[in-house]
Amino acid sequence: MKKSRFTEEHIIAILREQEAGVATAEVCRKHGVSSATFYKWKAKFGGLDVSEARRLKGLEDENGRLKRMLADAMLGNAALKDLLGKKWWRPPPDGRLWRISPGPSR
């Protein structure tokens, strides 16, 4: 995934600058971001402190890690079900389990 040019602290500072009364278009032009990016940031980080944004980032990272672990476990489970669903032993065509050969005659 592409690394962002802006840290959470910088994004929150940009949002606070707009909340202080500077026009959105001016803030976007000053920092070189599109208005769509600005509003996406506002939806995600609006009203958060820097510490809360860091916590959010940590929780998102942990959530992604847990989702990957779940996907791996489900894949392993599906592979085991596939293996256990197959018959590994087939009785001989005559239906007898053992062939008893006649021993030495007495």
C-alpha positions as CSV (number, residue, x, y, z in Angstrom):
1,M,0.0,0.0,0.0
2,K,1.3,3.5,-0.8
3,K,2.6,5.5,2.1
4,S,0.9,8.8,2.7
5,R,2.8,12.1,2.5
6,F,0.9,13.3,5.5
7,T,1.0,11.9,9.1
8,E,-2.0,11.8,11.3
9,E,-0.7,14.9,13.2
10,H,-0.4,16.8,9.9
11,I,-3.8,15.8,8.7
12,I,-5.4,16.9,12.0
13,A,-3.5,20.2,11.9
14,I,-4.9,20.8,8.3
15,L,-8.4,20.0,9.5
16,R,-8.1,22.4,12.5
17,E,-6.8,25.1,10.2
18,Q,-10.0,24.8,8.2
19,E,-12.1,24.7,11.4
20,A,-10.5,28.0,12.4
21,G,-12.2,29.8,9.6
22,V,-9.9,29.5,6.5
23,A,-11.8,28.5,3.4
24,T,-11.6,24.8,2.4
25,A,-10.4,25.6,-1.1
26,E,-7.6,27.8,0.3
27,V,-6.5,25.1,2.7
28,C,-6.5,22.5,0.0
29,R,-4.5,24.7,-2.4
30,K,-2.0,25.6,0.4
31,H,-1.3,22.0,1.3
32,G,-1.6,20.5,-2.2
33,V,-4.5,18.1,-1.6
34,S,-7.8,17.7,-3.5
35,S,-11.0,18.7,-1.9
36,A,-12.1,15.0,-2.1
37,T,-9.1,14.0,-0.1
38,F,-9.8,16.8,2.4
39,Y,-13.4,15.7,3.0
40,K,-12.3,12.0,3.2
41,W,-9.9,13.1,6.0
42,K,-12.6,15.1,7.6
43,A,-14.9,12.1,7.7
44,K,-12.2,9.9,9.1
45,F,-10.3,12.2,11.5
46,G,-12.8,15.0,12.1
47,G,-13.0,15.8,15.8
48,L,-10.1,13.5,16.8
49,D,-7.1,14.4,18.8
50,V,-3.6,13.3,17.7
51,S,-3.5,10.5,20.4
52,E,-6.9,9.3,19.3
53,A,-5.8,9.2,15.6
54,R,-2.7,7.2,16.6
55,R,-5.0,4.8,18.5
56,L,-7.3,4.5,15.5
57,K,-4.3,3.7,13.2
58,G,-3.1,1.0,15.6
59,L,-6.6,-0.5,15.8
60,E,-6.9,-0.5,12.0
61,D,-3.5,-2.2,11.7
62,E,-4.5,-4.9,14.3
63,N,-7.8,-5.4,12.5
64,G,-6.0,-6.0,9.2
65,R,-3.6,-8.5,10.9
66,L,-6.5,-10.4,12.5
67,K,-8.4,-10.5,9.2
68,R,-5.4,-12.1,7.5
69,M,-5.1,-14.6,10.3
70,L,-8.8,-15.5,10.0
71,A,-8.4,-15.9,6.2
72,D,-5.4,-18.2,6.7
73,A,-7.3,-20.3,9.3
74,M,-10.3,-20.6,7.0
75,L,-8.1,-21.7,4.1
76,G,-6.5,-24.3,6.3
77,N,-9.9,-25.5,7.5
78,A,-11.1,-25.8,3.9
79,A,-8.0,-27.8,2.9
80,L,-8.5,-30.2,5.8
81,K,-12.2,-30.7,5.0
82,D,-11.2,-31.4,1.4
83,L,-8.6,-34.0,2.5
84,L,-10.9,-35.6,5.0
85,G,-13.8,-35.8,2.5
86,K,-11.8,-38.2,0.2
87,K,-11.7,-41.9,0.7
88,W,-8.2,-43.1,1.2
89,W,-8.9,-46.8,1.4
90,R,-11.1,-48.9,-0.9
91,P,-12.1,-52.5,-0.2
92,P,-11.0,-55.0,-2.7
93,P,-13.4,-55.7,-5.6
94,D,-14.4,-59.1,-4.3
95,G,-15.6,-57.6,-1.1
96,R,-13.5,-59.6,1.3
97,L,-11.2,-57.8,3.7
98,W,-8.6,-60.6,4.1
99,R,-7.6,-63.4,1.9
100,I,-7.1,-66.5,3.8
101,S,-4.7,-68.6,1.9
102,P,-4.7,-72.3,2.6
103,G,-1.8,-73.2,4.9
104,P,0.4,-76.1,4.3
105,S,-1.5,-79.3,4.1
106,R,-1.2,-81.9,6.9
